[in-house]
Amino acid sequence: MTTSRLDTARRGTISQVTSTPGPAQHLRDLARLRRVRDRIDREYAQPLDVEALAHGAHMSAGHLSRQFRLAYGESPYSYLMTRRVERAMALLRRGDLSVTEVCFAVGYGSLGTFSTRFTELVGVPPSTYRRQAARATAGMPPCLAKQVTRPIRNQEAQPTRPHLA
């Protein structure tokens, strides 16, 4: 091979390595992100962290966080916390467990952290939610109660403005 052909071959290899991923790679990345999200959905009560999730997806933690946020609009950690709070809401609506029991059942190690995060996402403390939800969802099928009571982050909620006549 002549020098010019060798240089051209090397440049072609380098450009292939540094080029942006094609559609096939993008689909593989989305599949990996979906597996991470499915794992969070299944194992929300386990001690999960971004490092462990990234390791399982064969990605760095930073890359996983960036790609997950691009695909789903929130970080893996935030998604995990939302799943835990959603499950806690369902357990609190049932009414047969104390707030402390619910806290540990959904994977939190601290009642204070649980209460703070729950209040941030739902807008009321867990004990208040438990009292209100029991009345609000009485007689409602669980599948409908889940949809009606799904948490909305406070910053995502539309501000309510008084209607002035």
Secondary structure, 3 states (H helix, E strand, C coil): CCHHHHHHHHHHHHHHHHCCCCHHHHHHHHHHHHHHHHHHHHCCCCCCCHHHHHHHCCCCHHHHHHHHHHHHCCCHHHHHHHHHHHHHHHHHHHCCCCHHHHHHHCCCCCHHHHHHHHHHHHCCCHHHHHHHHHHHCCCCCHHHHHHHCCCCCCCCCCCCCCCCC
